[in-house]
């Protein structure tokens, strides 16, 4: 147990939080870009990609508002 507590500290948890945030942002932006690409190039609407991108945007804005109001 001492080995785990030495490996998992505040820096590790902060890096995990930031990397997860970057991964989520990248996934949302990629979904929106892929939706736009398929709309402009293939002339098809992929509602699932739009839904993923919009859910990302809504959750991000909701969490930013929550943290602003509660801090």
C-alpha positions in Angstrom: 0.0 0.0 0.0 2.9 2.4 0.6 4.1 1.9 -3.0 0.7 2.9 -4.3 0.5 6.0 -2.1 4.0 7.1 -3.3 3.0 6.7 -7.0 -0.5 8.2 -6.7 -0.2 11.7 -5.3 -1.8 15.1 -6.1 0.3 15.6 -9.2 -0.8 12.3 -10.6 -4.4 13.0 -9.9 -4.1 16.5 -11.5 -2.4 15.1 -14.6 -5.2 12.4 -14.9 -7.8 15.1 -14.6 -6.2 17.4 -17.2 -5.6 14.5 -19.6 -9.2 13.3 -19.3 -10.4 16.9 -20.0 -8.2 17.2 -23.1 -9.4 13.8 -24.3 -13.0 14.8 -23.9 -12.5 18.1 -25.6 -10.7 16.4 -28.5 -13.5 13.9 -28.9 -16.2 16.5 -29.0 -14.4 18.7 -31.5 -13.6 15.7 -33.6 -17.2 14.6 -33.7 -18.3 18.2 -34.7 -15.6 18.4 -37.4 -16.5 15.0 -38.8 -20.2 16.0 -38.9 -19.3 19.1 -40.8 -17.0 17.2 -43.2 -19.7 14.7 -44.0 -22.2 17.5 -44.5 -20.0 19.5 -46.8 -18.3 16.8 -48.7 -20.7 13.8 -48.7 -23.9 15.9 -48.4 -25.2 13.6 -45.7 -26.5 14.4 -42.2 -25.1 12.2 -39.5 -27.3 13.0 -36.5 -25.3 10.8 -34.2 -22.2 12.8 -34.7 -24.1 16.0 -34.2 -25.6 14.6 -31.0 -22.2 13.6 -29.6 -20.8 17.1 -30.4 -23.8 18.9 -28.9 -23.8 16.8 -25.7 -20.2 17.7 -25.3 -20.9 21.4 -25.7 -23.9 21.3 -23.3 -22.1 19.4 -20.6 -19.0 21.6 -20.9 -21.1 24.8 -20.6 -23.2 23.4 -17.7 -20.1 22.4 -15.8 -18.4 25.8 -16.4 -21.6 27.5 -15.1 -21.8 25.2 -12.1 -18.2 25.8 -11.1 -18.6 29.6 -11.6 -21.6 29.7 -9.4 -20.3 27.4 -6.6 -16.8 28.6 -6.3 
